[in-house]
């Protein structure tokens, strides 16, 4: 304490603490309390005052700041100095203990902040609605879905002109999606739209399974909610669909379908003759059509893709579409009696085989045209999927092997022999596929094009060009 230690110590009182000042010519002065060892008052040349504690520990002088006299009373400052002195007499460094105490305080504060944040996040998590989670579900899974399946998931939660099947559940919190609530919804929905309710239920079941493994939504809704007996009992039973064309209906069906616009007409006939799924064929691009080797590469929803034969009649249909697609529009078009110039500078052929002027650029929603043809032919309703079902059913008339039918249609193989031992080359598929097409066209009264026929030579010239 050197020179400061020579100054006479005085018992601290409020008056003395108030009158103490910094000595002239010094940056600070320290006054010592006679009553409490080590307690001092430091006064700077700027007039700032603070209680301090000073002593020696392990041969070195240590000094700690206690606090401002305006906040610390003399009694509290003396008690704190006594506490420090007790520690140093035991060989303990108050500075380290203070640092440790602050670390503990900080750790507890951080723990309290983390707990509060976790509680806030959990409150937010508990408030998540099914609609919010459903949109995240779509975003996470859309890369695995075809455009139609993706559109179905958007429609089923939002709807367009009619209430969506899941609208009654959309604004519920995930935690409120109990088996009882789902069962109530199913019964109400099934009473109005049983088929729609069944489809919506299956999508809801897949959604809840996804939520169960999600880092944010896991534990909010039971992934097994749709497996409870109360829910299963409420699921409307679906009747097996059996709509398909019969052999004797071929002349009427082809006659009316051939009257439809070229793209729709070719699309419907190709559906029947290839057995492809509606979206598989609708998404066909010209790069998937090989006129040289007579094959079609189908984007298969099961295996990724499959290659099937391009039979003569379908090849002729696509060749006609190719010619139309590659022909530029006329220089002018007539709109409401006015002649308007077409933008030939920026025109280019469509990438889609079954193109349209819609936003997507490819055929969408040909159901109406097909229904018109069925009505005109006096035939019962057959869906677009019914044409795929017709392919499978009519193939039995030519005794096409089941494995060949499955491979052309893209059905997943089940038997071990089919999966691992049967490898059919494209030419073998073409043998049976062409035989089926020839027989079907014969029933419709249409002659199948032969190899080297004018229509097919045109195909070869298109390929060469």
N, C-alpha and C positions, 0 to 999 in steps of 0.2 A: 504494500500500500504506500510505501515510500513517504513522500511529503504529505500525502493526504492522511497518512496514519498519525502524523504529528499533531494534526488539528484536534482540539479537545472534543471528545464525544459528548453529546447531549441526548437526554431522553427526548424522543420525537413527540411533539404535540402538534395539534392542528395549526396553531399560530406559528410555531417555528418552521414547520414544513412550508407554510404559505410564504414566510418572509425570506427563506433561503434563496440566494441568487448566485449566479456565476461570477467568480472573481475576475476583476479587471485583467485583461491581457491573456486570459485562458479560454480555451474552447469549451471546457466543462469543469465543474467543481463537484466533489463528492463529500457529503456530510454523513457521519456515521451515528447510528443509534447506540446510546450507551446501555440500553436495556437488553437488546437482542444482538448476540454475536453475529457478525457478518452482514447485518442489514444496513443498507446505505440509501441515500437519496442523491441521484445524479441530476445536476442542473446544467444545461448547455447554455452557450452564449446566446442562443436564440430564445431562451426562456422555457424550453421544454424540460419537464421534470419526469422522473421515473424511479420507482423503487428498484434496488438491485440487491443481489446477494453475492458476496465475495469471500472466498476462503482458499486454503491451500489443500491440494489433494495429490498424493503421490509425488510430492516435491514441486508441484506446479500450481500457480495461481489460476483459479477458475472464477469466472464471473457469469452470472445469469441475470437477465432482466425479469423482474417480477411483474411490474405493471405501472400504469399511470395513477398518480395519487388522486386524481379526480374520480377514478373508478374503484381503486383499492383503498380501503380505510387503513389506518395505521395498524389496528389490531389484526386485520387479515394479512397485511404485509409482514407483520412480526410472526404470525403463525406460519406463513409460507417459508420465511427465512429459517425459523426453528426446524421445520420439516426438512429443509435442505441440509441444515447443519447436522441433524440426526443421521441423515443418509451418508454424508461425507465422513462422519466419525466412524461409520461402519465400512468405510472404504468404497462406497458406492458413488458413482458419478450421477448427479441429478440430471445433467444434460442428456445422458443416454436414456435414463428412465423417462424423462419428458418426451424424448423422441419415440421411445417405445410406446408410451401412452398415446401419443398422437397417432402412431401407426394403428394402434388398436381402435382408436376412435374413427380413423379414416376407414379401416376395414369394416367396422360395424355400420358406418354410414353408407359405404358402398354396398354392403349386404342389404341394408334397408332399402336403398335406391333400387337395387336389382329385384328385391321382393316386390316393391311397389310397381316397377315396370312390368314384371311378370304378371302381377295381378291385373294391371291395365290391359296387357296383351291378351290375357285369358278372358277378360271381360269382352274385349273386341272379338276374340275367337268364338266365344259363346254366342255372340250376336250375329255371326255369319249366317246368311239365309241360304236356302237351297239354290236360289237363282245365282247368287254370287259364286258359289262353289261349282255350280253346273257350267258356268261360262269358263271358269278355270279348267274344268274337266275337258271341255271342248278344245281349249287352246293346247292342252297337254297331249291330247290324243288325235288331233285332226290330221297330223302327218301320216297316220296309219289308216285313215278312212278315205273312201272314195267320195267325190263331190255330193252324190245323192245321199249317202249316209250322213255326211256332215250337215247337209241341209235339213235332214230329218231331225237331227239333234237341236238345231236352232228353232225349227218349227215347233217341236214338241214342248218347248218351255215358253215360247213367246206367242206362237200362233200368228195368223194373218187376219183372215176374215172371220174365223170362228175361234171360240175359246180353245186354247191349247190343252191337250190331255193332261199335262202336269201343272196347269195354271193354278189349281187349287192348293198345290203344295209349294209352289215357287217362292212364296213370301214367308214361308215358315222357317224358323231357325233349324239348323241341322240337328240340334239337340232335341227338337220337338218331333223329329221324324221317327216316331215309335212304331212298333208293329201294329198297335191298335189304330193309330192315325192313318197308316198306310192302308190297312184293311178297310177302314171307313171310306177312304178315297176310292179304293178299287170297287167297292160295292156301288158307290154313286156313279162312277165313270162307266162301269160295266152295264148298268141299267140303261145308259144312253148310247154308248158306243162300245160294244163288247170287243170287237176286233182291235180298235184303237187302244182300248184299255189294256189288252193283252200285250200289244207291242210296247206301249209306254211302260208297263210293269217290267218287262225284260230289260229295257234301257235303264230304268231306275235301279234295278238290281245290279247291273254292271257298274253304274255310277257309285252306288254305296260301297261296292267292293273296292273301287279306286280310292274313295275317301278313306277307307280303313287303312290304307298303306301310305297316305299322304302325310307329310311332316306337319302340315298346318291343320288339316281336317281330321286326322286320325283321332279316334276316341269321341268325336262329337256325335256322330250317328253310328249306330250299330251296323256293321257290315253284314251281319246275319239277320237283320230285321226282315228282309224279304224271304227268309227261309223258315220263319215261324209258321206253325200250323194255322194260326188265325189268318195270316196273310195268304198262304197257299190255298186255303179253302175259299177265299174270296176271288181268286184269279178266275176269270171267265174261261171256260174250255173252248179251245179253237177247233173248229171242224176242219178236217183235211180237205184241201181244195182239189177239185178234180176237173176244172175247166180245161178242155183241150179240143182241138179240131179232130174230126173223124175223117177217115179215108174218103167217104162219099161226099164230104163237104168241100173237098179241094176245088172242084170246078167253080163253085159259087164264090168261095173265098178269094181265089186268085183273080177271078173276073172283076170283082169290085175293088180289090186292093190295087190292081193295075191301073185303075182309073184315078187314083190319088196322085198328088204332085210327086214328081220324080224321086226326090230324096226320101220322103216318107214312105213311098211305095217300095223303093229298093230296101229301105231299112227293115220294114215289116217282113218282106220276103226273105231277107238275109237272116232275120231272127229265127224264122221257121226252119230254114235250111241249114243253119249252123248250130242251133241249140244253145247259142251264147246267151249270157245274161244281158239284160237290157242296157245296163251301163257299160258293160264290156264292149258292146258293139257301138254304142253311142260315142264312146271315147276313142274309137279307132282312128288313127292318123294314116296319111298316105305312106309315111315311112314304115308303117306296119304291114303294108300290102306288097307282096313280092309277086309281080306278074310273071317274072321270068321263071321262077321255080314253083309258081302256083301254091303259095302258102300265105297264111294270115298269122301274125303274131298278136295274140290276145293278152291284154293286161289282166291276168287271172287273180281273183281275190283270194285264192287259196294258196297257189304255188308261186305267185309273183307274175308269171307269164307262161303261156303255153302256145305251141305252134300247131295249127290245124291246117288241113288241106283247103286250098282255094278251088272249089269245084267249078266246072265249066259254066253253069248257069249263073252262079254268084259272081264269077269272074266277069261275065258279060255285063251284069248289072253294075259292077264297080267300074268297068271300063267306060260305060256310058256316063257315070258320074264324074269320072276323071276327065273325060272330054268336056263336059259342061263346066267343071271346076277350072280347067285351064284356058277356057275361052274368055277373053276380056269382054266386059259389057259393051253395048253400043256407045257411040259417041254421045248420044243424047237419050234422055228418057222423058216420058210425058207424065206430069204430075198435075192433076186437076186442070187438064187442058193446056198446061204450059210446058214448053220444051225447056228442060233443064240439062245442062252439060254434066256428064259423069266425070269424076276425078280419075281419069285414066293414068295420070302421072304417078299417083300413089297406090294404084290398084295392084294387088298381088293375089295369087291363088290361095284358097284356104288350106290350112294344114289338116283340116278334119275331112274324113271321108264323107260323113253325113253332116254336111255343113248347114248353117242357117244364118239368118240375119239377126238373130238374138244376141244378147250381150255376151254369152259364152262363145258364140261362133259355131256351135254344134247343135245337133238336134236335141230338143228337150220337150217332154210332154206330148208324144205322138198318140197318146191314148184316145183323144177326141177323134182324130182322123180314123183310127182303127175302129172305134165304135160306130162311126158313120158308115164304114164299109160293111161291118157286120149287120147293121140295121138294113142297109140296102140289099144285102144278100139274104136277109131273113134268117140269119144264124143266131144262136144264143150267144150271150156274152162270153168272150174269151179275153182274159187279160194278156198283157205283154209277156208276163211270166208263163201264162198258159201256152204261149207259142213255144217256149222252151220245154214245157211239159209235153207238148204235142210232138216235138222232135223225139223225145225219149219213147213215147208210146207208139208212134208210127214206125220207128226203127225196127220194131219187132216183126213187121210185115216182111221185111227183107232178111230176117234172122241175123241182124247185125250183132256180133258178139257183145255181151254186156260190158266187157272191159274196153272195147273200142268206143262204145257209146260214152262211157264215163270219161275216157281220155279226151274225146272231142268236146264234150260238154264242160269239162273242167271239174268233174265231181272228184272229191277226195277218195283215194283208194283205201280200202279197208283190209282186204285179205292180204296176208303175208306174201303170197305168191305174186299178187298184183304189184305190191310195193317194191319187192326186192328181186323178183326173178323175171318179170315180163317187161321187155323193152320193145315197143312197137315202133318201127321206122315210119316216117311220114308217108311213104308209098303204100304201106299196108293200110294205114288209116284212109288214104285216098281211095284205095280199092273199094272199101266198104262205103265210104262217104259218097263217092260218085254213084255207086249202085243205089244208095238210098235216094239221092237227088233225082236220078233218072226215073226211079219207080214213082216218086212223089209227083214229078212233073207229068208222068204218064197218066196218073189219076186225075190231074187237073186238065188234061188235054193239051199240054204244052210239050213241044219237042225240046229235048235237051241238046244244047250246042255240042258239036263234036270237036275233037282236037283238030286244029287247022282250019276251023270254020272261019268265015269272014270276020265275025265279031271277035274271035280270039286272036286272029292275025292283027286286028286293030290294037289289041292289048299289047302284043309284042312290039308293035311300032311305037306305042306310047312309052314302053319301057326303054326302048333303044334311044328315043329322043331325050 
